[in-house]
Amino acid sequence: MTQKDILILFLVLSAIWTAIWFKVILSIPNIQPEEEVTKNANTLRRRLAFPMIAALVILLTAVFYWSPYPIFREHTIGKPEVTVNVNSFQWGWILDADTLPVHKVVEFNVTSRDVNHGFAIYNSEGRLVAQTQAMPGYVNKLIFKFDEPGEYTIRCLEYCGVSHHVMLATFTVD
Ligand SMILES: [Cu+2]
């Protein structure tokens, strides 16, 4: 299941949910005594509770399963085949590789030697494809598979001082 599949699932569930509400709204007579309104509302809440909880559970399960956490990544995109160590500082990035393979699972071990930075990877069209925090004293794992070759740019997403905006690096995927 890809992000697109999750979006489609979300839209389908939303459409079902909207259809249920339209049916409910159209089935209610315009004028009702107050006790009837309360009784109907309670019945309606009881009936809608189950589908709503079921939809939430389905969506949350899909979202968590496809989230970028390393414990799920092994199942969703596979075990990392390439490891890249990333260190950051005010104001730059040090990567121990400048070329990465396409269609292989890459594990970035991201840290910082001074303050918090945001490690963000943008594709050649300027679109954000993956990101994690770069934190002093921690190594955050970002596991990602590049399906498109090209030149990728790393930018900092956490304001880290006066030269934050020039904190750039690039690598090639081929
Ligand atoms: Cu920054």
Backbone and ligand atoms as CSV (ligand in chain L), in Angstrom:
chain,resi,resn,atom,element,x,y,z
A,1,MET,N,N,0.841,-1.205,0.000
A,1,MET,CA,C,0.000,0.000,0.000
A,1,MET,C,C,0.879,1.259,0.000
A,2,THR,N,N,0.624,2.126,-0.956
A,2,THR,CA,C,1.437,3.345,-1.044
A,2,THR,C,C,0.675,4.512,-0.412
A,3,GLN,N,N,1.335,5.675,-0.374
A,3,GLN,CA,C,0.668,6.869,0.160
A,3,GLN,C,C,-0.576,7.182,-0.667
A,4,LYS,N,N,-0.488,6.914,-1.987
A,4,LYS,CA,C,-1.622,7.183,-2.880
A,4,LYS,C,C,-2.802,6.268,-2.516
A,5,ASP,N,N,-2.501,4.982,-2.199
A,5,ASP,CA,C,-3.555,4.038,-1.807
A,5,ASP,C,C,-4.235,4.509,-0.529
A,6,ILE,N,N,-3.428,5.032,0.414
A,6,ILE,CA,C,-3.996,5.508,1.679
A,6,ILE,C,C,-4.907,6.706,1.424
A,7,LEU,N,N,-4.479,7.584,0.510
A,7,LEU,CA,C,-5.305,8.744,0.163
A,7,LEU,C,C,-6.623,8.270,-0.445
A,8,ILE,N,N,-6.553,7.271,-1.347
A,8,ILE,CA,C,-7.770,6.744,-1.982
A,8,ILE,C,C,-8.684,6.124,-0.925
A,9,LEU,N,N,-8.087,5.344,0.009
A,9,LEU,CA,C,-8.864,4.729,1.094
A,9,LEU,C,C,-9.549,5.810,1.925
A,10,PHE,N,N,-8.808,6.870,2.235
A,10,PHE,CA,C,-9.356,7.981,3.010
A,10,PHE,C,C,-10.534,8.611,2.266
A,11,LEU,N,N,-10.370,8.841,0.946
A,11,LEU,CA,C,-11.436,9.481,0.166
A,11,LEU,C,C,-12.673,8.573,0.077
A,12,VAL,N,N,-12.444,7.243,-0.076
A,12,VAL,CA,C,-13.577,6.308,-0.164
A,12,VAL,C,C,-14.347,6.303,1.159
A,13,LEU,N,N,-13.596,6.200,2.286
A,13,LEU,CA,C,-14.259,6.194,3.600
A,13,LEU,C,C,-14.986,7.516,3.848
A,14,SER,N,N,-14.379,8.623,3.416
A,14,SER,CA,C,-15.022,9.934,3.576
A,14,SER,C,C,-16.308,10.006,2.767
A,15,ALA,N,N,-16.274,9.434,1.539
A,15,ALA,CA,C,-17.456,9.459,0.681
A,15,ALA,C,C,-18.582,8.628,1.308
A,16,ILE,N,N,-18.227,7.440,1.868
A,16,ILE,CA,C,-19.233,6.583,2.528
A,16,ILE,C,C,-19.838,7.327,3.714
A,17,TRP,N,N,-18.924,7.943,4.490
A,17,TRP,CA,C,-19.357,8.695,5.679
A,17,TRP,C,C,-20.312,9.831,5.281
A,18,THR,N,N,-19.979,10.571,4.224
A,18,THR,CA,C,-20.818,11.680,3.756
A,18,THR,C,C,-22.165,11.146,3.252
A,19,ALA,N,N,-22.126,10.007,2.535
A,19,ALA,CA,C,-23.359,9.414,2.008
A,19,ALA,C,C,-24.289,9.005,3.150
A,20,ILE,N,N,-23.703,8.422,4.225
A,20,ILE,CA,C,-24.516,8.025,5.393
A,20,ILE,C,C,-25.222,9.258,5.960
A,21,TRP,N,N,-24.465,10.350,6.080
A,21,TRP,CA,C,-25.054,11.566,6.648
A,21,TRP,C,C,-26.137,12.164,5.766
A,22,PHE,N,N,-25.938,12.109,4.436
A,22,PHE,CA,C,-26.971,12.614,3.534
A,22,PHE,C,C,-28.248,11.799,3.680
A,23,LYS,N,N,-28.088,10.471,3.800
A,23,LYS,CA,C,-29.234,9.584,3.946
A,23,LYS,C,C,-29.976,9.923,5.241
A,24,VAL,N,N,-29.196,10.119,6.309
A,24,VAL,CA,C,-29.779,10.444,7.616
A,24,VAL,C,C,-30.527,11.763,7.546
A,25,ILE,N,N,-29.900,12.776,6.954
A,25,ILE,CA,C,-30.513,14.110,6.897
A,25,ILE,C,C,-31.808,14.060,6.095
A,26,LEU,N,N,-31.785,13.342,4.970
A,26,LEU,CA,C,-32.967,13.276,4.114
A,26,LEU,C,C,-34.093,12.453,4.743
A,27,SER,N,N,-33.733,11.538,5.675
A,27,SER,CA,C,-34.765,10.675,6.273
A,27,SER,C,C,-35.467,11.342,7.456
A,28,ILE,N,N,-34.969,12.492,7.926
A,28,ILE,CA,C,-35.565,13.153,9.090
A,28,ILE,C,C,-36.677,14.108,8.644
A,29,PRO,N,N,-37.880,13.950,9.222
A,29,PRO,CA,C,-38.945,14.903,8.870
A,29,PRO,C,C,-38.562,16.311,9.363
A,30,ASN,N,N,-39.091,17.318,8.705
A,30,ASN,CA,C,-38.698,18.689,9.029
A,30,ASN,C,C,-39.125,19.130,10.427
A,31,ILE,N,N,-40.344,18.769,10.823
A,31,ILE,CA,C,-40.822,19.218,12.141
A,31,ILE,C,C,-41.060,18.007,13.033
A,32,GLN,N,N,-40.439,18.025,14.228
A,32,GLN,CA,C,-40.585,16.919,15.172
A,32,GLN,C,C,-40.726,17.474,16.582
A,33,PRO,N,N,-41.474,16.750,17.459
A,33,PRO,CA,C,-41.499,17.173,18.860
A,33,PRO,C,C,-40.114,16.986,19.495
A,34,GLU,N,N,-39.844,17.762,20.554
A,34,GLU,CA,C,-38.500,17.774,21.141
A,34,GLU,C,C,-38.029,16.395,21.617
A,35,GLU,N,N,-38.976,15.617,22.251
A,35,GLU,CA,C,-38.571,14.287,22.765
A,35,GLU,C,C,-38.141,13.378,21.625
A,36,GLU,N,N,-38.868,13.525,20.500
A,36,GLU,CA,C,-38.548,12.713,19.320
A,36,GLU,C,C,-37.134,13.034,18.814
A,37,VAL,N,N,-36.841,14.332,18.799
A,37,VAL,CA,C,-35.531,14.777,18.297
A,37,VAL,C,C,-34.416,14.172,19.140
A,38,THR,N,N,-34.577,14.256,20.481
A,38,THR,CA,C,-33.567,13.711,21.401
A,38,THR,C,C,-33.425,12.216,21.207
A,39,LYS,N,N,-34.586,11.520,21.132
A,39,LYS,CA,C,-34.562,10.064,20.991
A,39,LYS,C,C,-33.870,9.664,19.680
A,40,ASN,N,N,-34.251,10.350,18.600
A,40,ASN,CA,C,-33.652,10.028,17.297
A,40,ASN,C,C,-32.150,10.295,17.283
A,41,ALA,N,N,-31.776,11.397,17.925
A,41,ALA,CA,C,-30.349,11.742,17.948
A,41,ALA,C,C,-29.556,10.677,18.686
A,42,ASN,N,N,-30.104,10.198,19.805
A,42,ASN,CA,C,-29.400,9.161,20.568
A,42,ASN,C,C,-29.281,7.866,19.765
A,43,THR,N,N,-30.373,7.491,19.083
A,43,THR,CA,C,-30.348,6.277,18.255
A,43,THR,C,C,-29.287,6.419,17.154
A,44,LEU,N,N,-29.296,7.593,16.553
A,44,LEU,CA,C,-28.341,7.865,15.477
A,44,LEU,C,C,-26.902,7.772,15.979
A,45,ARG,N,N,-26.619,8.346,17.140
A,45,ARG,CA,C,-25.259,8.293,17.713
A,45,ARG,C,C,-24.838,6.844,17.934
A,46,ARG,N,N,-25.769,6.037,18.480
A,46,ARG,CA,C,-25.436,4.624,18.725
A,46,ARG,C,C,-25.129,3.909,17.411
A,47,ARG,N,N,-25.934,4.202,16.371
A,47,ARG,CA,C,-25.738,3.520,15.081
A,47,ARG,C,C,-24.447,3.939,14.393
A,48,LEU,N,N,-24.099,5.208,14.554
A,48,LEU,CA,C,-22.917,5.707,13.836
A,48,LEU,C,C,-21.608,5.471,14.584
A,49,ALA,N,N,-21.705,5.138,15.869
A,49,ALA,CA,C,-20.483,4.959,16.667
A,49,ALA,C,C,-19.603,3.853,16.085
A,50,PHE,N,N,-20.223,2.705,15.751
A,50,PHE,CA,C,-19.407,1.581,15.280
A,50,PHE,C,C,-18.698,1.873,13.949
A,51,PRO,N,N,-19.460,2.320,12.901
A,51,PRO,CA,C,-18.739,2.613,11.643
A,51,PRO,C,C,-17.651,3.672,11.809
A,52,MET,N,N,-17.888,4.658,12.701
A,52,MET,CA,C,-16.899,5.713,12.886
A,52,MET,C,C,-15.635,5.146,13.540
A,53,ILE,N,N,-15.817,4.310,14.571
A,53,ILE,CA,C,-14.653,3.711,15.253
A,53,ILE,C,C,-13.910,2.784,14.283
A,54,ALA,N,N,-14.686,2.003,13.499
A,54,ALA,CA,C,-14.062,1.082,12.541
A,54,ALA,C,C,-13.226,1.855,11.518
A,55,ALA,N,N,-13.787,2.960,10.995
A,55,ALA,CA,C,-13.058,3.766,10.002
A,55,ALA,C,C,-11.777,4.336,10.613
A,56,LEU,N,N,-11.886,4.819,11.857
A,56,LEU,CA,C,-10.713,5.376,12.544
A,56,LEU,C,C,-9.617,4.341,12.726
A,57,VAL,N,N,-10.032,3.127,13.164
A,57,VAL,CA,C,-9.053,2.058,13.400
A,57,VAL,C,C,-8.361,1.680,12.090
A,58,ILE,N,N,-9.147,1.544,10.999
A,58,ILE,CA,C,-8.570,1.185,9.693
A,58,ILE,C,C,-7.560,2.241,9.252
A,59,LEU,N,N,-7.964,3.516,9.338
A,59,LEU,CA,C,-7.074,4.594,8.883
A,59,LEU,C,C,-5.828,4.702,9.744
A,60,LEU,N,N,-6.001,4.629,11.083
A,60,LEU,CA,C,-4.835,4.747,11.965
A,60,LEU,C,C,-3.850,3.604,11.750
A,61,THR,N,N,-4.395,2.384,11.546
A,61,THR,CA,C,-3.530,1.223,11.309
A,61,THR,C,C,-2.709,1.442,10.035
A,62,ALA,N,N,-3.410,1.884,8.958
A,62,ALA,CA,C,-2.712,2.110,7.687
A,62,ALA,C,C,-1.668,3.209,7.838
A,63,VAL,N,N,-2.048,4.283,8.508
A,63,VAL,CA,C,-1.136,5.429,8.655
A,63,VAL,C,C,0.101,5.030,9.470
A,64,PHE,N,N,-0.118,4.303,10.576
A,64,PHE,CA,C,1.027,3.903,11.401
A,64,PHE,C,C,1.906,2.909,10.664
A,65,TYR,N,N,1.264,1.968,9.979
A,65,TYR,CA,C,2.042,0.943,9.290
A,65,TYR,C,C,2.926,1.563,8.212
A,66,TRP,N,N,2.424,2.590,7.523
A,66,TRP,CA,C,3.186,3.224,6.441
A,66,TRP,C,C,3.970,4.432,6.905
A,67,SER,N,N,4.034,4.642,8.221
A,67,SER,CA,C,4.795,5.774,8.741
A,67,SER,C,C,6.293,5.496,8.594
A,68,PRO,N,N,7.139,6.549,8.663
A,68,PRO,CA,C,8.573,6.340,8.392
A,68,PRO,C,C,9.382,5.776,9.552
A,69,TYR,N,N,8.750,5.250,10.604
A,69,TYR,CA,C,9.515,4.724,11.738
A,69,TYR,C,C,10.267,3.453,11.352
A,70,PRO,N,N,11.540,3.340,11.794
A,70,PRO,CA,C,12.345,2.169,11.395
A,70,PRO,C,C,11.673,0.816,11.670
A,71,ILE,N,N,10.904,0.674,12.770
A,71,ILE,CA,C,10.303,-0.633,13.064
A,71,ILE,C,C,9.309,-1.082,11.992
A,72,PHE,N,N,8.674,-0.133,11.291
A,72,PHE,CA,C,7.732,-0.500,10.228
A,72,PHE,C,C,8.415,-0.583,8.870
A,73,ARG,N,N,9.497,0.193,8.708
A,73,ARG,CA,C,10.148,0.292,7.407
A,73,ARG,C,C,10.607,-1.056,6.854
A,74,GLU,N,N,11.087,-1.935,7.760
A,74,GLU,CA,C,11.580,-3.234,7.322
A,74,GLU,C,C,10.486,-4.008,6.589
A,75,HIS,N,N,9.234,-3.842,7.060
A,75,HIS,CA,C,8.116,-4.564,6.449
A,75,HIS,C,C,7.580,-3.851,5.214
A,76,THR,N,N,7.651,-2.523,5.211
A,76,THR,CA,C,7.023,-1.791,4.107
A,76,THR,C,C,7.957,-1.582,2.917
A,77,ILE,N,N,9.223,-1.207,3.169
A,77,ILE,CA,C,10.119,-1.015,2.006
A,77,ILE,C,C,11.322,-1.946,2.032
A,78,GLY,N,N,11.530,-2.691,3.127
A,78,GLY,CA,C,12.624,-3.668,3.165
A,78,GLY,C,C,13.760,-3.248,4.074
A,79,LYS,N,N,14.679,-4.196,4.289
A,79,LYS,CA,C,15.832,-3.937,5.163
A,79,LYS,C,C,16.818,-2.995,4.475
A,80,PRO,N,N,17.452,-2.078,5.235
A,80,PRO,CA,C,18.434,-1.188,4.619
A,80,PRO,C,C,19.611,-1.960,4.016
A,81,GLU,N,N,19.996,-1.560,2.804
A,81,GLU,CA,C,21.134,-2.206,2.129
A,81,GLU,C,C,22.349,-1.289,2.122
A,82,VAL,N,N,22.104,0.009,2.306
A,82,VAL,CA,C,23.191,0.995,2.275
A,82,VAL,C,C,23.034,1.898,3.500
A,83,THR,N,N,24.161,2.195,4.159
A,83,THR,CA,C,24.108,3.088,5.326
A,83,THR,C,C,24.903,4.357,5.031
A,84,VAL,N,N,24.308,5.483,5.372
A,84,VAL,CA,C,24.995,6.774,5.196
A,84,VAL,C,C,24.997,7.492,6.539
A,85,ASN,N,N,26.185,7.910,6.992
A,85,ASN,CA,C,26.254,8.678,8.233
A,85,ASN,C,C,26.181,10.164,7.896
A,86,VAL,N,N,25.318,10.851,8.614
A,86,VAL,CA,C,25.118,12.282,8.359
A,86,VAL,C,C,25.415,13.045,9.641
A,87,ASN,N,N,26.358,13.982,9.566
A,87,ASN,CA,C,26.602,14.859,10.707
A,87,ASN,C,C,26.256,16.278,10.272
A,88,SER,N,N,25.800,17.085,11.212
A,88,SER,CA,C,25.418,18.449,10.860
A,88,SER,C,C,26.052,19.418,11.841
A,89,PHE,N,N,26.211,20.639,11.393
A,89,PHE,CA,C,26.817,21.675,12.240
A,89,PHE,C,C,26.333,23.030,11.744
A,90,GLN,N,N,26.583,24.053,12.528
A,90,GLN,CA,C,26.267,25.413,12.084
A,90,GLN,C,C,27.396,25.873,11.142
A,91,TRP,N,N,27.250,25.857,9.789
A,91,TRP,CA,C,26.037,25.650,9.065
A,91,TRP,C,C,26.329,24.783,7.861
A,92,GLY,N,N,26.297,23.498,8.048
A,92,GLY,CA,C,26.563,22.600,6.935
A,92,GLY,C,C,26.241,21.153,7.260
A,93,TRP,N,N,26.429,20.310,6.253
A,93,TRP,CA,C,26.154,18.878,6.371
A,93,TRP,C,C,27.391,18.085,5.973
A,94,ILE,N,N,27.687,17.020,6.705
A,94,ILE,CA,C,28.784,16.124,6.312
A,94,ILE,C,C,28.177,14.738,6.096
A,95,LEU,N,N,28.246,14.254,4.865
A,95,LEU,CA,C,27.744,12.914,4.535
A,95,LEU,C,C,28.941,12.069,4.136
A,96,ASP,N,N,28.931,10.792,4.517
A,96,ASP,CA,C,30.067,9.973,4.102
A,96,ASP,C,C,29.840,9.281,2.749
A,97,ALA,N,N,28.887,9.801,1.971
A,97,ALA,CA,C,28.690,9.318,0.595
A,97,ALA,C,C,28.098,10.460,-0.214
A,98,ASP,N,N,28.516,10.616,-1.451
A,98,ASP,CA,C,27.878,11.654,-2.274
A,98,ASP,C,C,27.104,11.068,-3.448
A,99,THR,N,N,27.153,9.736,-3.566
A,99,THR,CA,C,26.345,9.052,-4.582
A,99,THR,C,C,25.649,7.868,-3.922
A,100,LEU,N,N,24.345,7.765,-4.164
A,100,LEU,CA,C,23.564,6.676,-3.566
A,100,LEU,C,C,22.886,5.870,-4.664
A,101,PRO,N,N,22.670,4.576,-4.420
A,101,PRO,CA,C,22.062,3.751,-5.470
A,101,PRO,C,C,20.543,3.947,-5.550
A,102,VAL,N,N,20.037,3.878,-6.753
A,102,VAL,CA,C,18.593,3.962,-6.955
A,102,VAL,C,C,17.972,2.590,-6.662
A,103,HIS,N,N,16.716,2.550,-6.228
A,103,HIS,CA,C,15.955,1.325,-5.931
A,103,HIS,C,C,16.556,0.472,-4.810
A,104,LYS,N,N,17.400,1.056,-3.966
A,104,LYS,CA,C,17.923,0.300,-2.819
A,104,LYS,C,C,17.543,1.040,-1.550
A,105,VAL,N,N,17.293,0.281,-0.484
A,105,VAL,CA,C,16.875,0.903,0.769
A,105,VAL,C,C,18.098,1.513,1.460
A,106,VAL,N,N,18.010,2.808,1.729
A,106,VAL,CA,C,19.130,3.533,2.327
A,106,VAL,C,C,18.769,3.924,3.758
A,107,GLU,N,N,19.732,3.702,4.666
A,107,GLU,CA,C,19.528,4.131,6.051
A,107,GLU,C,C,20.445,5.322,6.325
A,108,PHE,N,N,19.849,6.468,6.649
A,108,PHE,CA,C,20.633,7.645,7.031
A,108,PHE,C,C,20.705,7.668,8.559
A,109,ASN,N,N,21.913,7.692,9.107
A,109,ASN,CA,C,22.084,7.851,10.556
A,109,ASN,C,C,22.434,9.313,10.802
A,110,VAL,N,N,21.456,10.051,11.310
A,110,VAL,CA,C,21.557,11.507,11.329
A,110,VAL,C,C,21.798,12.032,12.738
A,111,THR,N,N,22.816,12.866,12.874
A,111,THR,CA,C,23.083,13.494,14.179
A,111,THR,C,C,23.587,14.920,13.967
A,112,SER,N,N,23.886,15.593,15.076
A,112,SER,CA,C,24.376,16.968,15.006
A,112,SER,C,C,25.506,17.133,16.010
A,113,ARG,N,N,26.456,18.022,15.702
A,113,ARG,CA,C,27.516,18.210,16.678
A,113,ARG,C,C,27.351,19.517,17.472
A,114,ASP,N,N,26.275,20.266,17.198
A,114,ASP,CA,C,26.058,21.459,18.016
A,114,ASP,C,C,24.593,21.612,18.445
A,115,VAL,N,N,23.756,22.145,17.562
A,115,VAL,CA,C,22.357,22.392,17.942
A,115,VAL,C,C,21.429,21.526,17.075
A,116,ASN,N,N,20.127,21.614,17.335
A,116,ASN,CA,C,19.164,20.879,16.518
A,116,ASN,C,C,19.100,21.446,15.093
A,117,HIS,N,N,19.103,20.535,14.125
A,117,HIS,CA,C,18.892,20.921,12.726
A,117,HIS,C,C,17.791,20.017,12.171
A,118,GLY,N,N,17.247,20.402,11.052
A,118,GLY,CA,C,16.240,19.565,10.386
A,118,GLY,C,C,16.830,19.019,9.108
A,119,PHE,N,N,16.992,17.690,9.048
A,119,PHE,CA,C,17.582,17.050,7.865
A,119,PHE,C,C,16.447,16.759,6.882
A,120,ALA,N,N,16.413,17.519,5.786
A,120,ALA,CA,C,15.322,17.363,4.819
A,120,ALA,C,C,15.892,17.129,3.434
A,121,ILE,N,N,15.366,16.107,2.752
A,121,ILE,CA,C,15.848,15.762,1.415
A,121,ILE,C,C,14.805,16.209,0.380
A,122,TYR,N,N,15.272,17.006,-0.590
A,122,TYR,CA,C,14.400,17.489,-1.670
A,122,TYR,C,C,14.858,16.869,-2.991
A,123,ASN,N,N,13.890,16.497,-3.838
A,123,ASN,CA,C,14.269,15.936,-5.142
A,123,ASN,C,C,14.621,17.061,-6.119
A,124,SER,N,N,14.960,16.686,-7.356
A,124,SER,CA,C,15.438,17.695,-8.319
A,124,SER,C,C,14.346,18.692,-8.702
A,125,GLU,N,N,13.076,18.346,-8.419
A,125,GLU,CA,C,11.987,19.296,-8.701
A,125,GLU,C,C,11.695,20.198,-7.510
A,126,GLY,N,N,12.490,20.033,-6.437
A,126,GLY,CA,C,12.292,20.880,-5.255
A,126,GLY,C,C,11.204,20.374,-4.323
A,127,ARG,N,N,10.830,19.102,-4.475
A,127,ARG,CA,C,9.787,18.536,-3.629
A,127,ARG,C,C,10.410,17.784,-2.454
A,128,LEU,N,N,9.895,18.031,-1.246
A,128,LEU,CA,C,10.385,17.352,-0.041
A,128,LEU,C,C,10.023,15.874,-0.119
A,129,VAL,N,N,11.025,14.969,-0.007
A,129,VAL,CA,C,10.724,13.536,-0.108
A,129,VAL,C,C,10.893,12.798,1.215
A,130,ALA,N,N,11.740,13.305,2.117
A,130,ALA,CA,C,11.925,12.647,3.420
A,130,ALA,C,C,12.597,13.625,4.365
A,131,GLN,N,N,12.351,13.457,5.660
A,131,GLN,CA,C,13.025,14.334,6.622
A,131,GLN,C,C,13.038,13.731,8.012
A,132,THR,N,N,14.048,14.132,8.792
A,132,THR,CA,C,14.103,13.775,10.203
A,132,THR,C,C,14.862,14.875,10.935
A,133,GLN,N,N,14.871,14.808,12.253
A,133,GLN,CA,C,15.607,15.791,13.040
A,133,GLN,C,C,17.068,15.378,13.166
A,134,ALA,N,N,17.965,16.353,13.159
A,134,ALA,CA,C,19.379,16.102,13.460
A,134,ALA,C,C,19.611,16.707,14.846
A,135,MET,N,N,19.877,15.838,15.822
A,135,MET,CA,C,19.941,16.292,17.209
A,135,MET,C,C,21.273,15.920,17.850
A,136,PRO,N,N,21.880,16.853,18.609
A,136,PRO,CA,C,23.133,16.509,19.291
A,136,PRO,C,C,22.888,15.410,20.326
A,137,GLY,N,N,23.752,14.410,20.364
A,137,GLY,CA,C,23.617,13.342,21.362
A,137,GLY,C,C,22.675,12.217,20.961
A,138,TYR,N,N,22.039,12.328,19.801
A,138,TYR,CA,C,21.141,11.276,19.331
A,138,TYR,C,C,21.492,10.925,17.893
A,139,VAL,N,N,21.189,9.681,17.506
A,139,VAL,CA,C,21.298,9.313,16.096
A,139,VAL,C,C,19.895,8.915,15.643
A,140,ASN,N,N,19.321,9.728,14.796
A,140,ASN,CA,C,17.997,9.411,14.260
A,140,ASN,C,C,18.145,8.686,12.938
A,141,LYS,N,N,17.391,7.586,12.803
A,141,LYS,CA,C,17.477,6.794,11.571
A,141,LYS,C,C,16.368,7.225,10.617
A,142,LEU,N,N,16.783,7.517,9.390
A,142,LEU,CA,C,15.805,7.817,8.344
A,142,LEU,C,C,16.011,6.768,7.257
A,143,ILE,N,N,14.987,5.959,7.032
A,143,ILE,CA,C,15.116,4.876,6.055
A,143,ILE,C,C,14.262,5.211,4.842
A,144,PHE,N,N,14.905,5.225,3.697
A,144,PHE,CA,C,14.218,5.703,2.492
A,144,PHE,C,C,14.742,4.977,1.259
A,145,LYS,N,N,13.856,4.798,0.284
A,145,LYS,CA,C,14.271,4.176,-0.981
A,145,LYS,C,C,14.047,5.194,-2.096
A,146,PHE,N,N,15.120,5.521,-2.813
A,146,PHE,CA,C,15.010,6.476,-3.924
A,146,PHE,C,C,14.611,5.714,-5.178
A,147,ASP,N,N,13.442,6.043,-5.715
A,147,ASP,CA,C,12.983,5.364,-6.929
A,147,ASP,C,C,13.288,6.166,-8.186
A,148,GLU,N,N,13.768,7.405,-7.998
A,148,GLU,CA,C,14.106,8.217,-9.165
A,148,GLU,C,C,15.549,8.679,-9.078
A,149,PRO,N,N,16.338,8.426,-10.139
A,149,PRO,CA,C,17.706,8.945,-10.127
A,149,PRO,C,C,17.687,10.466,-10.289
A,150,GLY,N,N,18.756,11.108,-9.872
A,150,GLY,CA,C,18.825,12.564,-10.028
A,150,GLY,C,C,19.646,13.190,-8.929
A,151,GLU,N,N,19.634,14.521,-8.927
A,151,GLU,CA,C,20.385,15.265,-7.918
A,151,GLU,C,C,19.416,15.669,-6.800
A,152,TYR,N,N,19.768,15.305,-5.576
A,152,TYR,CA,C,18.921,15.615,-4.417
A,152,TYR,C,C,19.622,16.671,-3.560
A,153,THR,N,N,18.825,17.517,-2.932
A,153,THR,CA,C,19.374,18.597,-2.109
A,153,THR,C,C,18.942,18.417,-0.660
A,154,ILE,N,N,19.891,18.627,0.244
A,154,ILE,CA,C,19.572,18.587,1.672
A,154,ILE,C,C,19.446,20.031,2.154
A,155,ARG,N,N,18.360,20.326,2.824
A,155,ARG,CA,C,18.170,21.652,3.421
A,155,ARG,C,C,17.885,21.468,4.900
A,156,CYS,N,N,18.130,22.535,5.662
A,156,CYS,CA,C,17.823,22.489,7.089
A,156,CYS,C,C,16.406,23.001,7.310
A,157,LEU,N,N,15.616,22.251,8.082
A,157,LEU,CA,C,14.226,22.643,8.333
A,157,LEU,C,C,14.015,23.169,9.746
A,158,GLU,N,N,15.119,23.367,10.476
A,158,GLU,CA,C,14.971,23.850,11.856
A,158,GLU,C,C,15.826,25.098,11.963
A,159,TYR,N,N,15.208,26.230,12.293
A,159,TYR,CA,C,15.989,27.468,12.346
A,159,TYR,C,C,17.112,27.317,13.371
A,160,CYS,N,N,18.374,27.472,12.907
A,160,CYS,CA,C,19.516,27.133,13.757
A,160,CYS,C,C,20.542,28.255,13.846
A,161,GLY,N,N,20.172,29.459,13.423
A,161,GLY,CA,C,21.102,30.582,13.532
A,161,GLY,C,C,21.111,31.426,12.274
A,162,VAL,N,N,21.982,32.456,12.258
A,162,VAL,CA,C,21.916,33.461,11.188
A,162,VAL,C,C,22.151,32.900,9.787
A,163,SER,N,N,22.933,31.820,9.660
A,163,SER,CA,C,23.206,31.286,8.310
A,163,SER,C,C,22.417,30.009,8.009
A,164,HIS,N,N,21.346,29.814,8.745
A,164,HIS,CA,C,20.472,28.646,8.544
A,164,HIS,C,C,20.100,28.460,7.060
A,165,HIS,N,N,19.808,29.576,6.383
A,165,HIS,CA,C,19.324,29.506,4.998
A,165,HIS,C,C,20.380,29.021,3.999
A,166,VAL,N,N,21.673,29.059,4.374
A,166,VAL,CA,C,22.689,28.587,3.419
A,166,VAL,C,C,23.132,27.152,3.740
A,167,MET,N,N,22.433,26.515,4.645
A,167,MET,CA,C,22.825,25.170,5.075
A,167,MET,C,C,22.331,24.141,4.046
A,168,LEU,N,N,23.109,23.983,2.995
A,168,LEU,CA,C,22.709,23.111,1.871
A,168,LEU,C,C,23.786,22.086,1.585
A,169,ALA,N,N,23.378,20.954,1.048
A,169,ALA,CA,C,24.313,19.955,0.520
A,169,ALA,C,C,23.579,19.206,-0.570
A,170,THR,N,N,24.324,18.542,-1.424
A,170,THR,CA,C,23.664,17.771,-2.477
A,170,THR,C,C,24.262,16.371,-2.559
A,171,PHE,N,N,23.508,15.438,-3.088
A,171,PHE,CA,C,24.036,14.113,-3.425
A,171,PHE,C,C,23.316,13.611,-4.672
A,172,THR,N,N,23.922,12.652,-5.296
A,172,THR,CA,C,23.375,12.120,-6.546
A,172,THR,C,C,22.838,10.713,-6.319
A,173,VAL,N,N,21.727,10.422,-6.931
A,173,VAL,CA,C,21.191,9.065,-6.903
A,173,VAL,C,C,21.241,8.524,-8.322
A,174,ASP,N,N,21.927,7.402,-8.509
A,174,ASP,CA,C,21.917,6.777,-9.843
A,174,ASP,C,C,22.123,5.276,-9.751
L,1,CU,CU,CU,18.907,25.386,10.243
